[in-house]
Amino acid sequence: MATLAEALAAFLILAGGFFALVGSYGLAKLPDLMTRLHGPTKATTLGVGGIVLASMIVAGLEGRLSLHELLIALFLFLTAPVSAFMLAKAHILRDARTAGSLPPTGTETGWATTHVPAGGAGKDRKRAAAGS
């Protein structure tokens, strides 16, 4: 039974490392912020989750109860989506092309929870930069 658990832990470490590598590569190579968010929030979260699960299995084989890894996984799975959500909202608010291409929300507030002018968020900023 220990050999099977060790094999499972080894597989989880390899799979976690692969997902972490793919997520990091995506973070570095994808073209813009909205696509770049998927690397760390999806693949890297799976990668670190697999490595943490493998660590819990190995600690269990050694006869220790490992709650540190459980807390790390819980923290990771709670904070990664929230931080990606906040970055996406900020990007929508600041990027005129993204804000202009979104459908109307049907409310006074735009997609980024603050009022975005109908022409997009960056229109006034570009006008101010041009000196108009």
SVG drawing of the C-alpha trace seen along z (x, -y; Angstrom):
<svg xmlns="http://www.w3.org/2000/svg" viewBox="-31 -71 39 73">
<polyline fill="none" stroke="black" stroke-width="0.4" points="0.0,0.0 2.9,-2.4 4.3,-1.8 1.0,-2.8 0.8,-5.9 4.4,-6.9 3.6,-6.3 0.5,-8.5 2.6,-11.2 5.3,-11.0 2.6,-11.3 1.0,-14.3 4.4,-16.0 5.1,-15.5 1.6,-16.6 1.8,-19.6 5.2,-20.6 3.9,-20.3 0.8,-22.5 3.0,-25.0 5.4,-25.2 2.6,-25.6 0.9,-28.3 4.2,-30.2 4.9,-30.0 1.4,-31.3 2.0,-34.2 5.1,-35.1 4.1,-34.6 0.4,-35.4 -0.2,-38.8 -2.4,-40.8 -3.6,-41.0 -7.0,-39.3 -5.5,-36.2 -2.4,-36.3 -4.7,-35.9 -5.5,-32.3 -2.0,-31.1 -1.6,-31.7 -5.3,-31.3 -5.9,-28.0 -2.9,-26.0 -0.6,-27.2 -3.3,-26.8 -3.7,-23.2 0.1,-22.7 0.6,-24.0 -2.5,-22.1 -1.1,-18.8 2.3,-19.4 0.6,-20.3 -1.6,-17.2 1.5,-15.0 3.1,-16.6 0.1,-15.7 0.3,-12.0 4.0,-11.8 3.4,-13.3 0.6,-10.7 3.0,-7.9 5.4,-9.2 2.7,-9.1 2.2,-12.8 -1.0,-14.8 -0.2,-17.7 -2.6,-20.6 -0.1,-23.2 -0.5,-22.0 -4.3,-22.0 -4.1,-25.6 -1.8,-26.5 -4.2,-24.9 -7.2,-26.6 -5.5,-30.0 -4.4,-29.4 -7.9,-28.3 -9.5,-31.3 -7.1,-34.1 -6.2,-33.2 -9.8,-33.7 -10.4,-36.8 -7.1,-38.4 -7.8,-37.5 -11.3,-38.9 -10.0,-42.2 -7.3,-42.5 -9.9,-41.8 -12.2,-44.5 -9.4,-47.0 -8.3,-46.2 -11.9,-46.6 -12.1,-50.0 -8.8,-51.2 -8.8,-49.8 -11.0,-51.7 -11.0,-48.9 -12.2,-46.3 -14.8,-48.6 -16.1,-49.6 -16.6,-46.1 -18.6,-44.9 -22.4,-44.6 -24.5,-47.0 -25.1,-45.9 -28.6,-47.3 -27.7,-49.3 -26.1,-52.7 -22.8,-51.1 -20.6,-49.6 -18.7,-46.3 -16.0,-47.5 -18.5,-48.5 -17.9,-52.2 -19.6,-54.3 -17.9,-54.0 -18.8,-56.5 -20.6,-55.1 -17.5,-55.7 -15.3,-53.6 -13.1,-54.3 -10.0,-55.5 -11.6,-58.1 -11.3,-61.0 -7.8,-59.9 -6.7,-59.9 -8.3,-63.3 -6.5,-64.7 -3.2,-63.2 -3.6,-64.8 -4.2,-68.2 -7.8,-68.7"/>
</svg>
